[in-house]
């Protein structure tokens, strides 16, 4: 077998010298290098910002969406939305393992979920079996390459695969909430009614405790009712997060003018950066999990309004994130039932 780079640079076709994620094109051939794993892919979980953009561009037409996804992969050798720059993740079965890949980590036949983005994963799609605009999970006949540095999780026996995939796709979000939120904090989850938002709300309520507040800002009245029914917030605001001053005034009213210790942005549309920044108190934290975020807008916008706050890039990885997220599914029957209804 040919020897490969730990970080997958041997798969980069253009531009040479860069890493797989920012690369414009990857080699997605299925002949593996010595430090790679070949996966037979069954389902792709496309990043929410990317899937929303694809749906909007294709007018919610499944045939056009399928054509667009296939064209992206054909052009790039990976599923990286050229507009959002984001990808998603996948589940599949281990088919081949390179000679130098650590043998104690994985074996042929294992069902795995990759915990690295499709935006850096060499992918070849033979066909799309099923696509539904209401779900960001797409069933495929495909093959993918996992690099030596790539993170993955063996799928658990006690949770349905598609439910595990849905949860693991956003595992970094509740794990970061667990790090940032402490007892008594005022927390705001913008976009709290979606998949990542629900998991963040659960963790925030747990960490903030009875002396804290968890405020949800949600555009969809239906999703807001979902949060209320699940008892995952102390306060719920139905509002458009792109309307900065409207949300600011409503959050300030709830917090008595204090603002939030921690704000988590989970929305899948652009132009919500300043809303997140304005509602956060000085020295507080804004965690931008949304891949629709413009970090230029966030950094320069915070400077422009004189906000000395901590802006955190939405790194999808945090140590122990897979176990923490799957344990939320195990602990909360209500969240598990909802996710099974949506994704299984």
C-alpha positions in Angstrom: 0.0 0.0 0.0 1.1 3.6 -0.7 2.1 5.6 2.3 -0.2 8.5 3.2 0.0 11.6 5.3 -1.7 11.5 8.7 -3.8 14.5 7.8 -4.8 13.4 4.3 -2.7 15.9 2.3 -1.9 13.0 -0.1 -5.6 13.2 -1.3 -5.5 16.9 -2.2 -5.5 17.5 -5.9 -6.1 21.3 -5.8 -4.6 23.5 -4.6 -1.5 21.5 -3.8 0.1 22.1 -0.4 -3.2 22.6 1.5 -5.2 20.4 3.8 -8.3 18.4 2.7 -10.9 20.8 4.3 -9.9 24.0 2.5 -8.9 22.1 -0.7 -11.1 22.7 -3.8 -10.7 19.1 -5.0 -9.8 15.8 -3.5 -8.9 12.4 -4.9 -11.9 10.2 -4.0 -10.6 7.0 -5.5 -11.3 3.9 -3.4 -7.8 2.4 -3.5 -6.7 3.1 0.1 -3.4 4.3 1.4 -1.7 2.5 4.3 -3.2 4.8 6.9 -6.8 5.0 5.7 -10.1 3.3 6.2 -12.6 2.6 3.4 -16.2 2.9 4.4 -19.3 1.7 2.5 -21.6 4.6 3.2 -25.3 4.1 3.8 -26.5 7.6 5.0 -25.2 11.1 4.8 -26.3 13.7 7.4 -25.8 17.0 5.7 -25.0 20.0 7.8 -28.1 22.1 8.5 -26.8 25.3 7.0 -25.7 23.5 3.9 -29.0 21.5 3.5 -31.0 24.7 4.0 -29.1 26.4 1.3 -29.5 23.5 -1.1 -33.2 23.3 -0.5 -33.6 27.0 -1.1 -31.5 26.9 -4.2 -33.5 24.0 -5.6 -37.0 25.2 -4.5 -37.4 22.1 -2.3 -37.5 19.9 -5.4 -35.9 16.5 -4.4 -34.8 15.8 -8.0 -33.0 19.1 -8.2 -31.5 18.6 -4.8 -30.2 15.2 -5.7 -28.6 16.6 -8.9 -27.0 19.4 -6.9 -25.5 17.1 -4.3 -24.1 14.7 -7.0 -22.6 17.7 -8.9 -20.8 19.0 -5.8 -19.3 15.6 -5.1 -18.3 15.1 -8.7 -16.6 18.5 -8.9 -14.9 18.4 -5.5 -14.5 14.7 -4.6 -16.2 15.5 -1.3 -19.5 16.9 -0.1 -18.6 20.5 0.6 -21.2 23.1 -0.2 -19.5 25.9 -2.2 -21.8 28.5 -0.7 -21.6 27.6 3.1 -18.3 25.8 3.0 -19.7 23.1 5.3 -20.4 19.4 4.9 -21.9 17.1 7.5 -21.1 13.5 8.5 -21.9 9.9 7.6 -22.6 6.4 8.8 -21.5 3.2 7.1 -19.7 -0.1 7.4 -15.9 -0.5 7.5 -14.8 -2.3 4.3 -11.0 -2.1 4.3 -8.3 -1.0 6.7 -4.9 0.2 5.8 -1.9 -1.7 7.0 -0.7 1.2 9.2 -4.1 2.3 10.6 -4.2 1.5 14.3 -5.8 -2.0 14.5 -7.1 -1.6 18.0 -9.4 1.3 17.0 -11.6 -0.4 14.4 -12.2 -3.7 12.6 -13.8 -4.7 9.2 -17.6 -4.9 9.5 -17.9 -2.2 12.2 -20.8 0.2 11.8 -19.4 3.7 12.4 -20.3 7.3 12.3 -17.6 9.7 11.2 -17.1 12.6 13.5 -15.2 14.7 11.0 -16.8 16.9 8.3 -17.8 15.7 4.9 -16.1 18.9 3.7 -12.8 17.1 4.2 -13.8 13.5 3.6 -13.1 11.9 0.2 -16.5 10.7 -1.0 -17.7 8.9 -4.1 -21.5 8.6 -4.6 -22.7 5.8 -6.9 -26.4 6.7 -6.4 -28.8 8.5 -4.1 -31.4 6.1 -2.8 -33.6 8.5 -0.9 -33.8 12.2 -0.3 -36.4 14.2 1.6 -36.4 18.0 1.9 -37.8 17.8 5.4 -34.9 15.7 6.7 -31.1 16.4 6.3 -30.4 12.7 6.1 -29.8 11.3 2.6 -29.6 7.5 1.9 -26.9 6.7 -0.6 -24.8 3.9 -2.2 -21.4 5.5 -1.7 -17.8 5.0 -0.4 -15.8 7.3 1.8 -12.2 7.6 3.1 -11.3 8.1 6.8 -7.8 9.4 7.4 -5.6 8.3 10.3 -6.4 11.6 12.1 -10.1 11.2 11.5 -12.5 10.9 14.5 -15.3 8.3 14.5 -17.6 6.5 16.8 -18.7 2.9 16.8 -22.5 3.0 16.6 -24.1 1.9 19.8 -26.4 -1.1 20.1 -29.0 0.6 22.2 -29.8 3.6 19.9 -31.2 3.3 16.3 -28.5 4.2 13.8 -30.2 7.2 12.2 -31.0 8.6 15.6 -27.4 8.2 16.7 -26.3 9.9 13.4 -28.6 12.8 14.0 -27.3 13.3 17.5 -23.6 12.8 16.7 -23.8 15.3 13.8 -24.1 18.1 16.4 -22.3 16.5 19.3 -19.9 19.4 19.6 -22.6 21.8 20.6 -23.9 20.3 23.9 -20.3 19.4 24.8 -19.2 23.0 24.5 -22.3 24.1 26.5 -21.2 21.7 29.2 -17.8 23.5 29.3 -19.2 27.0 29.2 -22.3 27.0 31.4 -22.0 27.0 35.2 -24.6 27.1 38.0 -26.6 30.3 38.1 -25.7 31.5 34.6 -28.1 33.2 32.2 -27.9 31.4 28.9 -29.5 32.2 25.6 -29.9 29.5 22.9 -30.6 31.2 19.6 -32.3 28.6 17.3 -33.2 26.4 20.3 -35.9 24.4 18.6 -33.7 22.6 16.2 -31.6 19.5 16.7 -28.5 21.1 18.1 -30.6 23.6 20.0 -32.6 21.0 21.8 -29.5 19.2 23.0 -27.9 22.5 24.0 -31.0 23.5 26.0 -31.0 20.2 27.8 -27.3 20.6 28.8 -27.8 24.3 29.7 -30.7 23.6 32.0 -28.7 20.9 33.7 -25.7 23.1 34.2 -27.4 26.4 35.0 -29.6 24.7 37.6 -32.6 26.2 39.4 -30.8 29.5 40.1 -30.0 30.1 36.4 -32.0 31.0 33.3 -32.2 29.4 29.9 -33.7 31.7 27.3 -34.6 30.3 23.9 -35.0 32.6 20.8 -36.9 30.7 18.1 -38.2 31.8 14.8 -40.7 29.0 14.4 -43.8 29.1 16.7 -44.0 25.3 16.2 -40.5 24.8 17.5 -41.1 27.2 20.3 -44.0 25.0 21.5 -41.8 22.0 21.2 -39.3 23.6 23.7 -42.1 24.5 26.0 -43.6 21.0 25.9 -40.2 19.5 26.6 -39.6 22.0 29.5 -36.2 22.8 28.1 -36.2 26.6 28.9 -37.2 29.0 31.5 -38.1 31.7 29.0 -39.1 31.4 25.3 -39.0 34.3 22.8 -40.6 33.8 19.4 -38.7 36.2 17.1 -36.5 36.6 14.0 -32.9 36.5 15.1 -31.9 38.6 12.1 -33.9 41.5 13.6 -31.2 42.5 16.0 -32.8 45.2 18.1 -36.1 43.4 18.5 -34.4 40.3 20.0 -32.0 42.6 22.0 -34.9 44.4 23.6 -36.8 41.2 24.4 -33.8 39.5 25.9 -32.9 42.6 28.0 -36.4 42.6 29.3 -36.1 39.0 30.5 -32.7 39.5 32.0 -33.5 42.8 33.7 -30.9 44.6 31.5 -28.1 42.3 32.6 -27.6 40.3 29.4 -26.5 36.8 29.1 -23.4 35.0 30.5 -23.4 32.6 27.6 -25.1 32.8 24.2 -25.2 29.8 21.8 -26.0 30.4 18.2 -27.5 27.4 16.4 -29.4 29.0 13.5 -28.9 27.9 9.9 -29.3 31.3 8.3 -26.8 34.2 8.0 -26.9 37.6 9.7 -27.5 36.7 13.3 -24.0 37.5 14.5 -24.8 40.9 16.0 -27.9 39.6 17.8 -25.7 37.1 19.6 -23.1 39.7 20.5 -25.5 42.5 21.7 -27.4 40.2 24.1 -24.2 39.0 25.7 -22.8 40.8 28.7 -19.2 42.1 28.9 -16.7 39.2 29.4 -19.4 36.8 28.5 -19.2 34.0 25.9 -20.8 33.6 22.4 -20.5 30.2 21.0 -21.1 30.2 17.2 -22.1 26.6 16.4 -23.9 27.7 13.3 -21.9 27.2 10.0 -23.9 30.1 8.6 -21.8 32.5 10.8 -19.6 35.1 9.2 -16.7 35.3 11.6 -15.6 38.6 9.9 -19.0 40.1 10.8 -18.7 38.7 14.3 -15.2 39.9 15.1 -15.5 43.4 13.5 -19.1 43.8 14.7 -18.2 43.2 18.3 -15.4 45.7 18.0 -17.8 48.2 16.4 -20.2 48.2 19.3 -17.4 48.1 21.9 -18.2 44.6 23.2 -15.4 42.9 25.1 -16.7 39.3 24.9 -15.3 35.9 24.1 -16.2 34.8 20.6 -15.8 31.0 20.2 -15.7 29.3 16.8 -18.1 26.4 16.5 -15.5 23.6 16.6 -17.5 20.4 16.1 -15.1 18.4 18.3 -14.8 18.5 22.0 -13.2 15.7 24.0 -15.9 13.2 25.1 -18.5 14.9 22.9 -19.9 11.7 21.4 -20.5 10.0 24.8 -22.0 13.1 26.3 -24.5 13.5 23.5 -25.5 9.9 23.3 -26.1 9.9 27.0 -28.5 12.8 26.6 -30.5 10.6 24.3 -30.3 7.8 26.9 -31.3 10.1 29.8 -34.2 12.0 28.2 -37.0 9.8 26.9 -38.8 13.0 25.6 -35.8 14.0 23.4 -35.3 10.4 22.3 -39.0 10.1 21.3 -38.9 13.4 19.4 -35.7 12.5 17.5 -37.0 9.0 16.7 -40.1 10.6 15.2 -38.0 13.0 13.1 -35.1 10.9 12.0 -35.9 7.1 12.3 
